[in-house]
């Protein structure tokens, strides 16, 4: 083959990704079958997991779908897992896939209302600390009733709207050559303003993302694994909230304290204020829109507000699966807001479908974890320990594995193994219920350490917003660090010292039933 043709193939492989990244993926694809056949399938399985995490960490160099998909295809070819097992994992997580396809698209058609509401909040709350707490609280409250992905999709849409408004203004200023020289904003000043605005949006996004974890851990509908755990131990909505309260309420309070402190002392990349120039641009844009808002647009805002109420009620009472509720939002908003062209509908799915495909590839990696029994040694070690140690160990192992894997999978595996141990008489039913609390909090709290653990964080990392505000994998880990440390430590203290006595006290009051 001609050398130029070979070079063209190499250039086409993974597109504009750096050459060192392309070489790394090729090396992964070469060594995986060698390790699988000649060393150990178990080691090869963990190697694949580490490689997939690497593709997620380099998401801004290359979208993880392509390199991760190549690794998953190879895993099937060499026998690490089977298409049947992958299909089984996809079937088990169909609710999450439908959520991504329909709910995120549904939020897209409500962004007119969301941008209106959050713009008012942003412009009327001048204190950055108060605004950060408001974003964190709002995300926590919504995540207790909605899925965290839905909440983060809302905040992403709003942030993109803010960024677009300022970017459009800055572009018009740059291109307007008719202005006098003294009216130009100095180039260095413009760059500084843009960087400060990016830092401002980054901090708000991280506060909102942490808020989804703080609120999502509290209720059985907050995260997919919560619902699975609640079904295993047969808890209803109220019982689940009360059972988790000894851990979740102190963690929630400490999370808000961290939010205040990192903003006050400008730690870990927080503390950036909204630039005065940007505030003025957003204020002018809001006033201009208010003046020009037609009766038709006002009617659309009213319709979207009513549909927003329907969304909260439907999700709070779990009237249907989340994805189907999202589909109803699409139908209602488009029907009553006059959006009927096919190409207009298609734009709503552009953000969610690439991530849906990536999540499906992730389920392939989960299938490898199951078939190669990668978590089995951890589970056996924990169940062989004393009852007094099991709660903390379950919490810590769930947290560790959730930070590098998927918390839905980790929570499902551990609660299934705990139920099996209870059925076989290895642990008491009372211990089993306490372990359910440790498993749920373990999968939800320490997993904020990396974007791998929580789908909402991964969705944020791979969204169109992240490159705009320079929110890389490493920066997310760094900004999440103070929250990770405090939430993990407070959760561990709660599991170790508060859970059993508070649970006994709640049982004595009759708030929760005795096993």
N, C-alpha and C positions, 0 to 999 in steps of 0.2 A: 504494500500500500504506500502511496506517495506520502512523503513526510508532511506536506501541507495538509493533506486530508486527515492524517493522524492528529495533527495539531488542532484542526477544526473540530474533530470529535472530542478532544480534551477540553476545548474552549466551550463547546456546547454542554458538556457534562456539568450539571449544577450551575449553568449560566455564569453570572458575574461574581460568584463566590470566590474568595481568595484561593490561590493555588494550594497553599498549605492545608486548607480545609478540604479541598477535593482529594488531596493525597491521603489525608487522615481517613476519610470515608472509604477510599479504595483499600487502605490497609485493614480497616475493620472488616470489610467484606472478604478479604483474603484469609485473615487469621481465624475468623469465627468457625468455619468448617474444620479447620485444622485442630483447633482446641476441642471442638465437639467430638470428633472422631478419634483423636489420638491422645487427648488429655482427660477430660471429664465433661459430660453433658451439663453437670451442675455448675461447674466453673464457667462453661460457655454461656449458660443461661444468665449468670450474674454479669458476665462480660457484656452480653447484649444489653442488659438493663443499663449498665454504666454508659455504653455507647449511645443509647437512646437519650439518656439524660444529657450527654454531651451535645447532641443535636438540638435539644431544647435550650441549652445554655447559649448556643450560638445562633439563636433564632433571628437575630438582626443581621447575621452574615448570610444566612440562607434559611428560608422557611422550613421548619422541621418535617413537613409532610413528605418531601422528596427523599432526603437521606434516611429519615426514619422509616419511610415506606420501603426503601430498598433493603434495609436491615430486616424488616418484618417479612418481606417476600423471601429473602434468603433463609430466614428461620423456618419457614414452612417447607422450603425445598430440601433443606438438610435434615428435617425431621424433629426440630425442637418443639413444634406444635403441629396441629392439623387444621385445615379449613373448617372442619366440623366444630372444633373447640372454639375457634374464633367466632363462628356464627352463633355459638351458644353464648359467648360473652356479649356479643352485640345484642342478642335477644334479651338478655338479662338487663341490659342498659338502654333498651329502646326508649324508655321515658326520657333519659338524658338527651338522646339524639333528637327526639321530637321537640324537646325543650329548645335545643339549639336552632333547629330548623325554623320553628314557628314562633316561639316566644321572642327571640331576638329580633326577628323580622317584624313582629307585632309592635315592639317598642320603637322600631324605626318609624312607623307611621304615627307615633305619638310624640315624636321629638319636637314638634312645633310647640306643644303644650309644655313639655319638659324644659325646653330652652327658655320659654317665657317665665316659668316658675323659678328656675334656678338662676336666671339672670336677675330677677327681682331680689332673690336671696343674696346673690353675690354683690349687688350694688348697694343694698340697704344695710348689710352687715359689714362694717368697715374693719372691725377687729379681726385679724387673721386667726387668733387663737379661738375666738368665738365661732368664726366660720368653720374652722377645722373641726371643732367639737360638734358643730351642727351637721357637717357632712358625715362624720363618724357615727353620730347618733341616728341620723336618718337612715344610713345604710344598715345599721344594726337592727333598727325597728323593722325596716322593710324585709331584711333577710330572715327575720323570725317567721315571716308569713310567705315570702316569695323565695324562690331559689336564688342563691348568691349570683349565679350567672345572669339572671334577669336584672338584678340590682346593678351589677357592674356594667352591664350593657347600657343601662340608663345613664350612668355617670359618664361613660365613654362618649355616648352621643352628645351629652351636654358639653363636655370638654372640647370635643371636636368642633362643636358649634362656636364656642368662645374663641378657639384658635383660628377658625376660618374667618370670623368677623375681623379680628385684628390683622390677620395675614392679608385679607382683601384691602384693608385700609393702608397697610404698609406698602403693598404693591402699587396701589394707586398713587401714593406719595412719591414713590421712586420713579414712576413712569411719567409723572406730570412735569414736563420740562418747561411749562409756561410760568411756573411759580418763581418768585424772586429767590435769589440765593439765600437770603437771610431767613426764609421760611422753611428751608430744608432742615430736616433733623440730621445732625451729624451722624456719619456712618457708624463710628464707634459707639455713639450713644444709642443708635438704633439696635446694634448688636447686643449691647448691654441690656436694653429693655426687653429684647426678645428672649435672651437667656434667663432673665429674671422672671419673665412670664412663664417660660417653660418650667422653671423650678417651682413656681407657684402652683401650676397645674399638676406637676409631679407629686407634690406634697398632698394636694387634695385627693388625687387618685389613690395614693397609698393609704391615706386615712380612711377613705371610703372602702378600699379593699379590706383593710383590717376590720372595719366595722361589719362587713359581711361575715367575717369569721366570729366576731364577738356575739352577733345576734344569731347567726346560723346554728351555733352549737346548742342554743337554748331549747329549740322546739323540734318536734318530730318531722316537720316539713321544711326545716331550715336547710338541710343538706340531704342528698339522696341516701347516704348511709344511715342517717338518723332514722329515716322511715323504715329501713331494713332492720335496724336494731330494735326499734319500737315494736315491730311485728313479731320479732323473735321472742321478746319478753312479754308481749301482750299488754302494752301500755297505751292508754289513750293520750290525747293532746295534753290535758291538764296534768295527768300523772307523770308524763315524760318531763314536762317543765319543772315540776316539783322535785322529781328525782335528780335532775341535773343541777338544780338551784344551789346546793351546797358548794359546787365548784364554779358554775357559770356566773353567778352574781358577783362573787369577789373578783373573778377574772375580769368581768365587764367593768367594774369600778376601777380596777388598776389599769385597764386598757385606756380608759378615758384620762386618767392621771398622766399616763405616758404621753398621750396625745397633747395634753396641755404643756407638759414639761419640754418635749422636743421642739415645740413651737416657740415657747418662751425663751429658751436658751439656744435656739437655732442649732440643734444637734442632728447628726446623721442626714444632712441634706434638707432638713426642714427649716421653716422660719421665713422663707421668701415671701415678701409682701406683693400684692398686686400693684404693678407699676402705675403711677398716676396717669401716664399717657394711655395705657390700655384701659384703665377705668373710665377715662373720658371718652375713649372710642366706643366702649360698650354702652356707656350712658347715652351718648349721642345716637347710637344705633337703636337703643331701646326707645328713646323718645321719638325718633324718626318712624320706627315701626308702629308705635302707638298712634301717632298722628295719621299715618297712611293706612292703618288697619281698616279694611272694609268690613261691611256687615257679613259678607260671606266668610271672611277669615275669623271674625268673632264667633260665628256659628260653629266653625270648625273647632275652635278652642273649647266651646261649651260641650260639643259632642265628645271630644277627646277627654275632657274632664269626667263626663259621665261614664265613659268606657273605662277610665282609670279606676273609678269606684267599683265598677263591675269586676275588673281585674283583681282588686284587693279582696273583695268579698268572695269571689269564686275560688281564689287560692287559699284564703283563710279557712274556708269551710270545705276545701278540697272537693268541689262540686264535680270536677273532672280531672284527668291527668293534666299536668302543667302544659305539655305541648299542645293538647287540644284546646285548652283555654287560650293559649297564644294564637292558635288558628282562628278562634272566635274573635279575638282582638283584630286580627288582620281583616276578616270579613266585615266586621262592624265599622272599623275606621275607614276602610276604603269605600265601603258602600255609602256611608253618610258624609264623607268628605269629598266625594266626587272623583276618586282615583280609580279609573276603570281600564286604562291602557296597560297592555301586557308588559311593555318595556318599563313602565313606571313601577309595576309590581316587582319586576326582576331586580331592581336596585336594592330592595330591602334585604335580599338574600345574599348579596355580595359579601357582607361582613361575616356571616355565620357559617356558610357552607365550607370554606376552606378549613375552618376550625373543626367543623363536624367531620370532615375527612381525616384530619389529624387525630381527632379523638378515636376514630375507628381504627386507625393504625395503632394507637395506644392500647386498644383492647386486644390487638394481636400480641403485643408485648405482655399484657396481662395473661393471655392464654399460655405463653411460654412460661411465665412464673408458676402457673398452675401445673402444667404438664411436667415441668422439671422440679416441682416441689421446692422452690427456692426459699419459701418462708417456713417450711416444716421444722427445721432445727430450732428456730426462734420460738415457735409455738410449743414444741415439746419441752424446751428448757423452762419456759414460764410455767407450764402446767405441772412440772415436777417440783416446783418450789413450794414453800409453805404458804398457807392461806394469807398470813400476815404480809407476805412479800408479793403475792400475786397481783394485788391492785396496783402497786407502784410499777411493777415490772410490765404489766399489761399496758399501763399508761405510757411508759417510756418506750417500749418496743413499738407500740402503735404510732407514737410520735415520730420516732426515728424512721420507721419504714414509710410513714405517710409523707415525710419531708422529701424522700427520694422516689416515691412511687405515687400511686393514686389512693387518696384516702377512702374513696368508695370501696375499692377492692380490699384494702387492708381491713377496714371495718367489717366488711362482709365475711372475710376469711376468719377473723378472730372471733366474732360473735357466733359463727357456725361451729368453730372448734370449742368454744365455751359451752354452747348448748349440748354438743356431743359429750363433753366431760360431765355435765350435769346429768344427762340421761344415763350415763354409765356409772353414776354414783361417785365419781372422782371428786366432785365438789358439791356442796349443798346448794339448794335452790336460792337461798338467801345470798350466798356468795356469788352465785351466777348473776343475780340482779345487780349486785355491787360491781361485778366485773363489767356489766353492760354500761354502767356509768363511766368506768375507767376507760373502756374501749371507745365510747363516743367522744369523750373529752380528749382522749389521746389522739384520735384521728383528726380532730378539728382544730386544736390549739397549737401544738408544736409544728403542724404542717404549714403554718404561715412562713416558716423559715425560707422556703424556696417556692418558685412558681410551679414546681412539679407536683406539690402536694395537693393544691386546691385548683380545681378547674377554673374558678373565677380569676385567679392570679395568672394562670396560663393563658386564659382568654385575653386578659389585659396585655400580657407580654407580646402576644402575637397579633394584637389588633392594629388597625391603621394609625391609632393615636400614639403608640409607643415610640416609633421613630420620629414623630413630630416633636415630642417633648423630651426626646433622648432618654427614655426609660429602658435601659438595658437589663439583662438578666442580673449582672453583678450589682447594678445600682438598686434593683428591687430587693436583692438579698441584704444589702447594706442598710437600706432604709427600713426594712422589716426587722432588722436585728434587735433594736430595743424592745419592740413589741414581742418578738420571739422569746427573748430571755425572760421578760416579766410574765408573759402569759404562760409560758412553760413552767417556770418556777412556782408561780402562784397556784397553777393547776396541780402540780405535783404535791405541794404542801396541802392543798385541799383534799386530794385523794388519800394522802398518807395520814392526815390528822383530823380532818373535818368530816369526811364522808360518812364514816361509820357512826360516830356519836350523833351527828345531825340527823341521819337516817333513822336511828333508833328514836330520837326525839319526835320526828315527824310521824313515826308509826304510833308512838304513845298518844299523840294528839288525834290520831285517826285520819290524818291527811293522806296517808298512803296505807294500803292494806298490807297485812302481814302475809308472808308466803305460806 
